[in-house]
Structures are given as structure tokens and as C-alpha cells.
Amino acid sequence: MATEAWHAAIIHADQTETYCGTVDEQHVRQVRALSELDSVERHVREHPRQAGSFFVFRDDGDLDVYVPVDAPEFRVYDPDPEPKATDSEHLLRGGSGPAYVSGVTRFGDQSIGGASDSPGKPPRAVWHTTESPAGGNYFSSIASYLIRVGAEPQVIYCPVTDRLGQFGPLTQSGRALRNDGSVRVNRTGKVCIQVEVLGHAKSPWTKGFDPDDKPNYRKLIAAMRAHGIPDVWPVGKPPATASAATKRPKDIWESKGGHYGHSQIRGQDHWDPGAIDTAIVPGKGSSSPKPPTTPSPAYEPFPGAAFFHGGRHSSIITAMGRRLVAEGCGAYRSGPGPNWTNADRESYRRWQKKLGFTGADADGYPGKTSWDKLRVPNT
């Protein structure tokens, strides 16, 4: 039966969502036709697990979502439901490097994977491309898409703007790789740090890329090295074409640490990231790059309104509470602590009132304006 109507919604750059009602087939055809025009910066991507659903990447950072009204409900399930090693074991064995790169944007709820199945195996990094535009505000819209379809890596990177984001800690698994039968490929090694780079495999993003001018890129590579990932490509350079992407040796993946392309891993059928320059990725650890031209952000960026709800556990909440106390707005009997509580909400309400907010603008839930003024230290 053909689809006759679609639910339409907008996911905004701050991860809030606006439902727009239903649209008919003519509207959907117009949307698809518009995206094919060279003069329009909108790009369509089909939902990989829900037939008939699709997304439109917008250059303003928002993501348009279309879902058939008769489509079965799609929920994001972790494809690796129960870790074989406990989180404490994983963090003990994999905790040599940082969980977060300093100054990154944090997307989603920071809960995407789990502990490694084989923490005794060498650490590795996996490079993907999003097969999308780079630059502009696509950083946000692509992040929204990856969350929506449940295919988040740990890291997303834009080589044009040098923007760096994380969907979860480097010390836990991503879910951008497909399982190889019963083998949970995402959970191989001491760490398996996956990076989605905005760009296309057919046009390698390293062309014209200068790491000396990209401080966030250098911080990412430094974090990988801190986890013990060696500056080698065990399967060689990633292939330059889809037809050449045939070498996916299981024995090397299981036994060798280093850098891999999505195209080089057991159980996969993609050919990204294309022929990226392995002299740049990861480059040489002995080189002396120019110092960053801009300082790392000193304060936590606003994590989004949906971040603040009952049950949230984060060091960001502790840092926020300490700032509220320093501003004379604390309503804590003990703490502050990492769990979002009524005391946090009351303390934040006092902060909003101190700034002159009233009514619904002083409800105790952080908004971007009041958050930026609070200047919560980067954790």
C-alpha cells in the first residue's frame, strides 16, 4: 500500500523538536525535488531502518523529519544490549586516556554504548564520513540525524569549521558499526574510538586540510594517542573507490591496534572514508604543530533544555551547582552533586530571578541565555 501521508517535524539545533502536522504526497515530492536543485543547500537522507521515512539536512542546523503515518514505530535500541565486562572493569583497563576532549560540544544524553567485550585487545580508531556537506551549520543537523537513527559514533568532526562534538565518552563504545553476526564489532579493543567526519568518501576531506590550523583536530588525535592508539594503519591506506573496498581481514582487526577506515572492518559494506591522506590522519606524533590560534573554551556550552530532567547524572550538574552557590543562589542542604534534583531547580530559579527573569522565564529550568551568563566551568 502506497504512503499517502507523512508526519512532519523539525529537530532544532538544540535538539528540541517541533511537530508540524501531516503532509501529503505532493508536498513530499516537492521537498525531494527541491533538495535536488544545486542552488538549494538541502540534502535528503533516507532512514536506514524505517521504510518511507527520510530526513532533510538544512544549512541552518535544523533537521526536517518525515515519517509515514502508517509506519511501524521506530525506537532507538542499543544493538549491543548487555556488556560482557562491567563498566568498572572497562574503565579500569581503558582509563589511560580522557573520556572527553576538552571543549567539545556534547550531543544527546551521552549514553550510546557500553563497555568493551575485549578490553585486553589493542586500542583502535575508526574513521567514517557522513556522506553529507561540511561547513555551515551541518554539524548540528548531521548530529541530530545520527541520534535519530541510533547510529552515533563517539565523535563527530567538521574539517571546515574545526568543530568537534561527542555523543558519549571515548571510554565506551559507539554504535556506528554493524555487528558481524554475533560479534559486536563496536566493542572491540581497549577502546574503539569512532569518528564521523562531515564530508564525502569520493572527495577526501584531507585535501587542502592543514592540521596546524585545526586545534580541535589536534586535540582529538592527542586524545587517541593518550589511549595508546598507535599512529599506524594495520590494513593500509583506506581504498579510494567502492569497488576497491574488499580487504576486511578479521584477524588483523582482532589483533592489531591503530587506525582503520569503515571500509576495512569485518562485517561492513561501506567504503568510507575514501582515500584520506594517512600522513595527516593521524600524522606524526613527533611533529611540532603551531600553537592554537584560539584558546579552548573555558565554560561548558549549553547542553540543551532536554538535558535537565529527573534522573540526569552528570558532572556538568555539579559544576553548575557550585557556580550557583558562588552567585549566592544555592538552595542546597547538601551538595551540590551530579544528580538533577529539586534543589538544583530551586537554585537555578533564584539565579534566573537574580538576572531579572520573571514568570515562565524563571521556572528553574536552564535556558541558553541564563546558562551563558552563569559561566559554568568546563568539566
N, C-alpha and C positions, 0 to 999 in steps of 0.2 A: 504494500500500500504506500503510495507516494506521500511525502510530508506536505501538509497544506498550511501549517502554521508553525512559527517558532517563538519561543520565549526570547526576549532580547534584554540584555543588561549591560551595564558599563562597570568595569572594575577600575577604580581610580588608582592613581599612582601611590596613594597612601593605603591601598588595599581595602578601602571601603567600597561598597557596591550599591549601585542604583538600578533598580528594576524598572524597565521601560515599557512593560506590557508585551503583547504579542504582535507579530508582523506576519504578512502573508508571503507567498512565494514570489510575487512580483518585487516586493521590497528586497528579498534576499538576492534575487537575480541582479537587481540594481547595485547592491552592495558589492557583489562579486565582480561585476563589470567595472565598477568604479576603481576597485583595487588593482585592476589590470592596466590602468592608464599610467603612463610613465610620469605624467605631471602630478600625480597624486601619491603622497607618501603614506599609503595604507597597504598593508600586506596581509593576505589571508593564510591562515594555517588550520588544517583540519584537526579535529580532536582525535588522538591516536586510539582511543578506547571506546568512543561513543559515536556510533554511526550517525551522520547527518549534522552533528554539532561542529561548529567552527568558530574561529576567533579572528579578529581583525586587529593587527598591531597598528597603533596610531603614533604619530611622531610627537604628540603632546604627552605621551607617557601612559595614557589610558588604554584599556583593552576592551573592545566590544566583543560580547559573547552572544552566540546564537545557539539555542538548544531546541530541537523539535519537541512540540508539546506532547507527543506520544512516545518520546524516548524513554527507555527504562532509566531509573535513577542511577547516576554515576557517583560513586563515592571514592575518595582517595584512600586506598588501602596500602599499607606498607607491604611491599612484596616479600619482605623478609620479616615475618611477624615476631619470632622469638629468637633472640641471640643465643648462640651456643656457649658463649662466655659472658659472665656478668659484666655490667658496666664498670665495676670497681676493678676487675681483672684487666679489662681493656685499657682503662685509664692508667693503671699502674704500669702496664707494659708499653703503652703508646704515648705516655705523657711527657716525652722528652722535649717536644715542641709545643708551640702555643695552640690553644683551642681556637683563638680568633686572631686575625691580622688586625693590628691597631688601626682604628679609624674607619673600618668598613661600615657599609650600610647593612643593617640586619633586616632580612625579609622574612615574613611569615612568623610562625610561632617557635622557630628554631628547633623543631622536633621532626626530623626527617628519617633517621635511620636508627642504628644501634651499634652494638659492639662488634668487633671483628670476629669472624669464625676461626681465623688462623693468625692470631697476633704474633706468633713466633716466626712468621714468614716476613721477608724483607718489605720495607715500605715502598709505595709507588704512587705516581701521579698519573692521572688520565686526562687528556685534552680532547674537548669536544668543540664543535662550532654550532651555533644556534640556527644556522641557515636563515638568517634574517639580516636586516640592516643594522649598522652600528652607528654610533654618534647620536646626536639629538637626545630625545628622552626615551629611546627604545630600551634603555637599561631597565626602566621601571615596567614597561609593558611586557617585555620578554620575561622578566621575573614573575609577573602576575600569571602569565601563561604557564610557566613551569610549575608553579604552585597549584594552579587549577587542574592540571592533568596528572599531578603526582609524579613528576619526573625531575625532581630537584637534585642537582649536584650539591656539594658543599659550597662552591664558589661560582659567582658569575662575574665576568670581567668585560669591560668595553675598552678596546685598544685605541679608540679615537679619543675618548674623554678621560681615560685612565681611571674610570670609576670602578670600584671593587665592592662586591657585596657577598654576604654569606647567608645561606638558608639554614645552617646548622654548624656545630663545631667541627673543626678539622679532625678531631679525635674520634668522631663517629662516622658511620657510613652514609654516603649519599644514596640516591636511588635513580640515577640516570642511566645505568646499565641494565640490560635484560639478563635475567637468570639463565644459566646454561643448564637446562634440565633441573636437577635438584641442587646444583651448585650455585650458591648465592655469590655471584661474581662481585657485587658491590662490597662484599665483606671480606675480601682477600687481603692479607698482609697486616703488618703492624699499623699502618694507615693506608688508605686508598683515597687520596685527595683528588676529587674530580672538579674540573674547571670547564664551565660553558663560556666560550669566548664569542662575543657578538661578531658575526661575520659569516661568510660562505666558504665551504671547502674548495670550490672552484677558483676562488680568488684569495689565496693565503693571506691572512691578516698580518703576517710578519713583514710583508713587502712594504718598505718605507718606514718600518717601525723602529724607533730608536729607544732602547731601554733606558738610556741616560736621561731622557726627558720624561720618563714614566715612573715616578717614585712609588706609586701603589703597585705597579707590576713588580718592581724590585723587592718590595716588602713581601709580596706573595711568594716569590722564588726563595727569599730568605727564610720564610716560614717552612717551606718544603724542605730546605736543607737542614733546618733545625730538627725536623722529624727524621733525619737520616736518609732522605731520598737522594740517591747519587745522581750526578749530572751525566747520565748515560741513557741511551735508547736501546734496550735489550733486543728489540726486533728490527732495529734500524730506523731509517727515516720513514715517517708516515707516507703512504702512497699518494701520488699526485692525481689519480683518477679512480673512479669507482671500479672499473674493470681490473685495476691492479691490486685492489684490496682483497687479497686472497690468503695472505700469510697471517694466521692467527694461532700460533703454536701454544697449545695448552701447557706443555712442560715448561716453556720459558715464562709464561705468565705466573705459574705456580711457584717458580723457584728464583726468579730474578727481580730485584728491585730496580727502580729507575722510572723513566718517563715512557708512556705509551699513548698512542692515538686510539680513539674509539674504534678505528678501523683495524686495530691489531690485537683485539681481545677476544678470547674464546666466547662463542655463543652470540656474537653480534653480527649485524649485517649492514651497518652504516659505514661510510667511507670518510667521514670527517675525522680530523680537522683539515684534510688536504695536505699539500706539500709545504707545511710550515718550515721555517728555517731553524734547524736544530742548533745552529750557532747562536741563535737568540733565545730559543726555548730549550734548556734553561739558561744557556750562556755559560760562561766560565766563572767559577766561584772565586778565582784569583784576581779577576778584573777589579779595577777601582773606578766605579761609576761616579759621575759628578754628583755632588750633594743635591738633595731635593730642593727645587726652587720654591716650593710652598711647604709650610710646616704641616705635620699631621694634625687633624682636628683634635682639639683638646677636650671637646664636650661630646656627649652622646647625642647623635641625631635623634629626632623624634621617631619612636618606633611604631607610630600609628595608634589610632584610638582603640582598635581591637586588641591591642597588647594588654590593656589594663582591665582585667576581669578576675573574678574569684578563681582561685586555684593557680594563678600565674606565679611561677617561681623563677626569679632572675636576679642576678647581681645588679642589674640596672635599677631595680626597685629599691635595693639597699642604698645605692648611691643617691637616688632621688630623695629618699627619706632623710639622709644625712644633710642634704642641701636644704631641705625644708626646715629641719631643726636649726641649721645655721642662720636661716632667714627669720627665725622666731615664729615659725608656723607649726611646729611639731605638736601633735596630739597623741604622742605615743606614751604608753605606760612602760613598755619595754621595747627595745629595738632602737632604730629601725632594722628590719630584716628583709630577706629576699622574697617573702610571700606577700602578695597584694591583699590587704586587709581593709576593714572599715577605718582603721586608724590612718592608713595611707590616704584614703579618700578624704577624710576629715581634714588632715594636714594639708592636702592639696587644695581643698576648698578654701582654707584660710589663706593660702598663697594667692589663689585667684582673686579673693576679696581684697587682699593687700594691693594687688595690681589695679583694683578698681572695677573688676568684673562684677556683674550682678545677674540675678535671675538664673536662667538656664546656662549662662556662661560661667557660673560659679557653682557647678554641681559636683565638684570634686574629681571629675574625670579629666585627665590631661588633654589639652589641645596643643597644636603646634606653636601658637603664639606664646602662650604661658610657659610651655616647655623650653622654648629657646631662651626665654628671659631667665629661667631658673639656672641654666648653665650647669647641667649635671655632668660631673667629670667622666671622661671616657673610661670604661671598665675593661 
